[in-house]
Each structure stands twice: as C-alpha cells, then as structure tokens.
Amino acid sequence: MFDDKKIGEIREGYRKWTDVLEARLAKRPERKGDFVNTSDIPVERLYTPLGVADFDYMRELGLPGEYPFTRGVQPTMYRGRLWTMRQYAGFATAEDTNRRYRFLLEQGQTGLSVAFDLPTQIGYDSDHPLAQGEVGKVGVAIDSLKDMEMLFDQIPLDKVSTSMTINAPAAVLLAMYIAVAEGQRVSSKELRGTIQNDILKEYSARGTYIFPPKPSMRIITDIFSFCSREVPQWNTISISGYHIREAGSTAVQEVAFTLANGIAYVEAAISAGLDVDEFAPRLSFFFNAHLDFLEEIAKFRAARRLWARIMRERFKAKDPRSMMMRFHTQTAGCTLTAQQPKNNIVRVAFQALSAVLGGTQSLHTNSMDEAFCLPSEEAVQIALRTQQLIAYESGATDTVDPLGGSYYIEELTKEVFGRAQDYIDKIDELGGAVSAVEKGFIQREIQDSAYRYQREIEKGERVVVGVNRFQVEEESPKDLLRVDPSVRVSQMERLKRLKSERDSRRVKDIVSGLKKAAQGNDNLMPIILDAVRAYATLGEICDALRGVFGEYQPVSTIG
C-alpha cells in the first residue's frame, strides 16, 4: 500500500508523536480499564498505515461485487437497491399475524419474516400436551395448511419475499408455503424467500431441535436438492450466527461457528451428490448486530472475505455467486433492557447502522418494548422508521463500503478474519461442526464467553446504561401486548374441525408412505408436500419422522 520510504517517514512521525503524548498522559491519564472489544481484541490508541503496510488490496479488499467480496456482494450496493426491510413478526393466531403483516406492508416494509410459536418450532400441534401454555406466545401457531392459508390471506406470494425462522420442521413449513402459492395460482418457481433450516446451531445455541444431527442433515440436503429444481429462487438455508451471539458468543465466535456450520452443510450436500455450484448460490446467512459499533462492521466484512476464500479454495467453487455471502441481520435482542426502554430505540439505531455499513442484504430492527413482551404496533413502526431514516436521510447508502480503507477497520477486519480461521481449524481437527457439537466443544466455548460477559456487567467493568449505571426510578410499563390464553382453545377447535372434514384415509396412507420413505434414501420433500396438500398436520408429519429418526438428546457440557 505504501513504499518503504513513506513507511519510514510514518514510523518516525509516530515515534515522535508517542514521545510527546507520554508527557501529556502524565498530566491527563486516559480512562481506567482495558481497551478491548467484545472478542477480547485489544484496541490500540491509534491506527496508522503501519498496521496495514503489507496489505494486499486486491486479495484482501478488492472491489464491490468481486472476489473476495469484502466490500460487498453487489457492485453498486445500496446505490442500486436498498436492503430488504424485513420485520420479524408473528403471534397468537394466523388471523392476528396476518393483520400485523398487512399493517407492516402498508407502512413500507418490503419483505415478510415469520416468527413461529414454540410448539410449531419443535413439531407439535397446538393440542399436544407439551404445547400447553405456549400456543401463540412467541410466534404464530401453525398446525396445518389451513393456518398457513390464513397467514398469507390477501398477500400475493409472487409479489413479496418471505423469510421463515424455522429449523427442525423447515421442510414441512416450506411445503405449506408452496401449497399456499399453488392455491393462489403462483408457481413455485416464482417464490422468493428463505427458510432458516439451520439445525446445527440449534444443538449449540437455541434448542429447538427434534431429530439427531445425521437425519437432520439428510432432510436439509433433501431440501437443497428439491429446491434447486422446483423452487430455484428460494434461499434453502439461512446459516445463523444470530442465535449463537444471542447465547453469549463473541463476534469472532459468531463468525467462526457460523461458517463452520456452513462448511458442514456444504460437505453434506456434496456427499449427497450435489455439485457445489448447483446449490451454493442459494445459501444465505443470518448475523447479529451487537453493541460494539466498529467491531460489528469489521465482523461483517471479515465474514464475507472468509466465506469467499473457503468456497473458492476449499470447495473449488467456480461460480462467483457460490462465493458470495449474502446475509440478513437482526439487531441484538439480548442487548435490549427493561430499564429505560426508550434507550433501546437508540441502541437499535446504532446496531442497524453497523449492519448497513457492513453491507447487509436485509435487516430486522428490534422494537423498544421487546424486553417486556411482543412488540406493539407503535414500537414496530418506530423500529421500521429507524431503517427508513438510515436509508433515506443518513447518507450512509450513497457510497459503497464508506469505511473501507480506514486503518482501524482494515486491521480489525483482518484480526477477526484470522481469529475466526483459527477456530475453524480447531473445529476441523475435532472432525467438523457436527462432531464439535456432539463433543460439546462449541457449546462450552459459547457458555464461557457468556459467563465472562455477564460477570463484566455485574462487576461494573462493562457499562449498560440504565442497568448498572445512570439508573432512574421508573414506573412499571402499561398496555403491554399479551397473547390471550384462549388462543390454544381456538387452535384446538380448528384442528378438531379440520380432522373431521379432511380425507382421513388419504392422510393415513400418505403419512404411512412418509415413514417408509424416511427408512430409505428417497428425497422426502415431494411426499411431505403431498402430506400438507392433504391437510396432514405438522404434528402428524413430525411424529412420523420421529418414529423413524428418533429424538436428539443433548450432550453434557460440564467438565
């Protein structure tokens, strides 16, 4: 980047500046405490060209839309098209959530993102005993195609992009979405969106798993194969660092564990007979936008560079689209505070801006009241307006990668890249991500980081405004959005009515066929699609697969 003479001049100037500074520091010391970011990377007082003297511009930075995609996956980024503003939403019944979706679309949202309730996420119908107390609470209850039809009532699926945060039963929910589109006379080849479908992070960070890793990986590769032919515009997986970070990981661990999972999915697909360039262009990622503003920007840039190198050098991908890391971002729910909740508006704005400066393809901004409850319409509107203010008023979208070339950003990007690569090398030594999960390695690393972070807050070493400093007396919040417990009753009644009206013989035959297919090697997606078309329920389909695959039992991470 600089010739030897210029580097020598900078080094001498820096030495003189340091000598003068030492005298000033004796009179006016710096703030107490260590200057490190959340990944425990030391933050130097000043960054200069000395730190990037050997920087290879084309190998490490390059140009937007070109390998290694550090500066973004599109040549013009937001000058050409803004990110998709995709607010995550879902609660109570399909009718309730449908009304919220239409409200958000009227407010200028450009994509839908479905939150499912806990029973749906782990493959139980609303009338299952284990569903009691959870129906419709943290997302919308979806028991059958009937619910899915209501969820997207009056929403043309050929006009919107839909993301679904669903993992273990992702094949079932995707099949329901395809069936709803068929009812709207929309071809599956026109559908755009994403299923999360990332089971590995469930074992290490989130917990909404059903089946053990190996059959889960089989279902995922079945989805890859089916969608490459039948739903070609669909992102078949959203490899998720978000929940890894929410569980307490550092930024470096978020990148490393997410990409290690990505490697495992690519290897599984190749082992299943798929060509890397056949499925890799439809892989997508999902990251967290946390509190350390500049670290987060560097994290996004490092992740893109690292994935591009992995795909080209490790998997020999030829299609540039296979090397592009396209990702959705959500601001950090774990940083929201119940104390002084309006502070969350500011937190979310900084986090959202870091995602934009880091080059995200879509974004969800959390609502200020989510530390208490499901967000109100007013809070959701403010969260969406936050994105619109960044997009249309901040000027941050007018140039590509505006912080590219910053001495600090480039050194930090390089540091995150290197430390994440070290983790991936360690996971490779353990036999890959599946083996690292089975041995409890990733779980322990996340738990240790979460413990350190919480201890820093409790000891006052890490300031959380309104929590351990700058507290005020405040009244308890009022008019919070609560889900009526009667939602379960209405869902159970709907299920009973559905089962009395459908062709039970046809359902029984298809579910029996699904069990047989699961025992063999056939792709499961076509028969799951037939099952949902016949109005087999989510629970019936997942129970059939449970009977063949069994259920995952978590490993101990103690010791």
Secondary structure, DSSP 4 states (H G I P E B T S, - for coil): ---HHHHHHHHHHHHHHHHHHHHHHHHSPPPSS--B-TT--B--S---GGGGTT--IIIII--TTSTT-TT-SSSSGGGT-PPEEEEEE--BSHHHHHHHHHHHHHTT--EEEEEBPHHHHTT--TTSGGGTTTTTTSSB---SHHHHHHHTTT--TTT-EEEEE--TTHHHHHHHHHHHHHHTT--GGG-EEEE----HHIIIII----S-HHHHHHHHHHHHHHHHHH-TTEE-EEEE-HHHHHTT--HHHHHHHHHHHHHHHHHHHHHTT--HHHHGGGEEEEEEE-S-HHHHHHHHHHHHHHHHHIIIIIS---SHHHH---EEEEE-GGG--SSSTTHHHHHHHHHHHHHHHTT-SEEE---TTTTTSBPPHHHHHHHHHHHHHHHHHSSTTSSSSTTTT-HHHHHHHHHHHHHHHHHHHHHHHTTSHHHHHHTTHHHHHHHHHHHHHHHHHHTTSS--BTTTBS----PPP-S-B---THHHHHHHHHHHHHHHHS-HHHHHHHHHHHHHHHHSSS-SHHHHHHHHHTT--HHHHHHHHHHHH----PPP---
